[in-house]
Amino acid sequence: MTRISVCRIILVASLACIDSRLMAEDGYRLWLRYDRIESVALRTEYASVLKYLVLEKKSPVLNAAENELKIALQGLLGGEPVSVGDIGESGALILGTPSTSPIISSLKLSAELKQLGDEGYYVFSTTIKGKRSVVIAANKDVGVLYGAFHLIRHLLTRQNIQTLAIKSAPRIRHRILNHWDNLDRTVERGYAGFSLWDWHKLPDYIDPRYYDYARANASIGINGSVLTNVNSNAQILTEPYLLKVAALADVFRPYGIRVYLTARFSAPVEIGGLSTADPLDPTVKEWWRKKIDEIYTHVPDFGGFVVKANSEGQPGPQNYERTHADGANVLAEALSAHNGIVMWRAFVYDNKVPEDRAKQAYNEFKPLDGKFNTNVMIQVKNGPIDFQPREPFHPLFGALPGTPINVEFQLTQEYLGFATHLVYLAPLFKECLDADTYVKGKGSFVYKVIDGSLENHALTGMAGVANIGNERNWCGHPFAQSNWFSFGRIAWDPSSSSQAIAEEWIRMTFSNQPEVVKTLAEIMLASREITVKYMTPLGLHHIMGWDHHYGPGPWIKDKPRADWTSVYYHKADSIGIGFDRTKKGSAALDQYAPEVRPTFEALENCPEEYLLWFHHVPWDYKMKSGRTLWEELCHQYHAGADSVKWMQRSWNALEGKIDAERFAHVKSLLDIQSREAVWWRNSCILYFKTFSNMPIPVGLEKPDKPLSYYEKLQFPFAPGIRPKW
Ligand code: GCW
């Protein structure tokens, strides 16, 4: 299909150019698709109140809210002009704060607004001057912006505006995308093209897309963006780059988004001309202080730093025999003068340490609890290894009561089929957040660690490693957009349900038709479990292709680092398979609270989805299904691959109900996913069979190629590869 090059929905574009008949459905508009509402009755009803916008005072943030409402309403109402001014003859949409809007101030909302903080909002229907009205009220302008986006979601999902009474405030303070974007525009583990940031042309050329990025984030409550890769380059801290960063910050600011950078620990040496980066050296401290002051001259609301130190070859304080706390604090001290924060990553492990990799972060950070400055958060991945399709929750959650912890999820699908597989990740995020750490008794859920309520921390955060690139549809796979969306929604409110978020996203992105919503929600909600089955069933992990992590590679061994091989993790032998992390093995389980351990310690108790994570299990072990472990493993791989066929059938049944362009796109991606699921299934079964020495159970289709075929496949140009520094 030829792509019709038409006006994009960008804030700066002419508002009149929204016409779905001209618009190629290429996914560019994400979930902010403001096409005319089909039902005349609903349009008339919405229009009677909402086509009169009342904004009594302007500010950059309030203007952003007003502009968005104008674009949205004009599109949804089918081109009816939206006036900005007074209350109309039939009603009005009034937005503002008590201090910017005399009308809102006259409504005496202090009791309602009290609990809503700086970013919360109150959206409600009422009657003002005898006219039906909808009010978006907040304490601060940014709350009004978020309220505006809530109302837009409400309209896009076709809900009524007669009885609105929505109060909402974020439970997490820092809701941040982490871009692993390099200065040459490659994106580490990025599968949606190159970086959005056109460093070469910044600061002079401002790609209109930056506005759309900001709009999309604001629409789901994301309020921070780390622009650069955690495998960082010190150049970003030099003046020419800070000017570029400042230009992006200027675009994002009216959308409530602060920018953050990654700090390379050796920057004082690399760009500062010092002979050391020892955090306790006074010249180093002074260098960071000056550098940070300089950053704030360019970006007055700069958010702070994310730091990956002494991990996978990155420099850090341990190069100078200092601790992670010494390292974090030198930055934190300088940032604190400007209200900036440090997110210091706990993703540390060392091939030279003779200890289960899953235990190393805890061992490193547990003794440092309470030693970090108050503006430091420790950023912990959801699981103890590395963004696998399934991991138990990280043992550091709950283990550092004296230190704020923020969780890092990966939206980009490094270990989940890149941007080719449809995998809805909200259930994975929720599985971690809803896990019970028991550190303060039953009910000590991970989400309570993250929202600060368990230990009373005010500094809270959630980080999502972005899946965004410069591909036209932003994320590569049309459904990968749902992972960006759901991350924002869950960071705002960790108690949101995966199902509700999926349905909301489908309605906004595809269609409000009940059949479409139902079918797509079923596919999305099943997709993560299906992926686990065809990739890493029963607690297997880290058996992907060498380095690029594309496709299966359970045979990977004999590499320079044992902890980057697959055999390190699955430990298959003639007796069985799996990593024994009980007391008989690495005792990683002992890092969890005593109440958590019994569930996993005894083989008979261990939930089967975590079996091979915690146990080395004999091939003939009897599973709950009555099958042996070997048979069950084969069945799971088959069930996974078969279920992708079910996803294909369900999708195909929607032909005609989804626009042709996205229908065809997803259809061909599902074809690839289906082929790759079979590839996973066949290679893993054939490989593990060399250890089990057991036949593939009767009734299951046999692989049509030998193991050697799969082992020889090479993908030197797989996307998203780690840069070789
Ligand atoms: O998962 C691993 C990735 C690396 C990444 C690292 C990290 C940014 O393979 O590419 O580096 O995690 O999280 O630091």
Boltz pocket constraint, residues with backbone or C-beta under 6 A from the ligand:
constraints:
  - pocket:
      binder: B
      contacts: [[A, 180], [A, 188], [A, 189], [A, 230], [A, 231], [A, 308], [A, 312], [A, 347], [A, 386], [A, 387], [A, 414], [A, 547], [A, 720], [A, 722]]
      max_distance: 6.0
